[in-house]
Amino acid sequence: MNFCVDQRGFRSKKLEQLIDTTGGRFVVADAALMEMCKSTPHWESTLRNSLRRLSAVPARVCFVPGNGECLKAELTTRTPLTLKAMISDQQTFWLRELLAEVASGQFGAMFTRMVAEIDAANRHAQAQHFAHEQNLAQLRVLVDFCRDHFPASFVRRLRAKRVPEEEYIRFVSRYTATATNDAAMSLPDGTLGSLAKSKAYTMRWLWLRVETVADWLAKGGIDSVAPDKVTNSEVDNHYLAVASYCDQLLTEDGRMLEKQRRLRAAIRLTMPWKRAWREEPLPTP
């Protein structure tokens, strides 16, 4: 079994139980280390405390690069990612060596390397991932699309909590298929259609973004959403996309568990993002 661990899961009793009672593998996404290390003065203690449980089983831990790398790998090759393809052998080796230093309490080659790189890495993270206002501005394009295309009657029922779960999942799936196109993403014709048919990483990530917007609209809109909440959601979506290739997401965040349940239900649909969805009518609001 494969378990994806989010930032809130590393210190949980549940992780300890899974380590002791299963022979499962634990998938660590790049987002997790980025979050552990974002507070420069305290990054080492945060990292050691968060990785303490996993340091007992380094051979059962693997590493998946960031969301940007996953998307680039898939869109460049036009080949759907698998969990095996997402796992970086080189970075997994590095992480296991780091876990060994955590287990021994040593400050060895891996921590020495991190000290040399941490300031530059955090500057990059702040500019690329934690740029809250920029993240909000980029997401507004999708928000505007959803406002323009979601039927008003559906949004009213959504806000009144009168949309059944299955209809909600199908609705989000349909609009995931229309929220962007090959030209908008500078892709060769047919790329997104091919990735949709195979339920690829890119489409799972897009589904999560549309679902996030739908949830915000259900709660009154995005205008009152703090920019840092947008960033948190983008980071969570990487965990969720990776976890959808695993048996379980290990988190203590109720909203993430809800999104994971809905994404897995969407993936189980016969053709959740195929272009035919554009012509297939949804249940009448």
Secondary structure, DSSP 8 states (H G I E B T S, - for coil): -EEEE-TTTTT-HHHHHHHHH---EEEEEHHHHHHHTSSGGGHHHHHHHHHTTGGG-GGGEEEE--HHHHHHHHHHHT----HHHHS-HHHHHHHHHHHHHHHHT---HHHHHHHHHHHHHHHHHHHHTS-HHHHHHHHHHHHHHHHHHS-HHHHHHHHTT-S-HHHHHHHHHHHHTTS--TTTTT--TTHHHHHHHTT-HHHHHHHHHHHHHHHHHHTT-STTS-HHHHHHHHHHHHHHHHHTTSSEEE---HHHHHHHHHHHHHHHSSSTT-GGGGTS-----
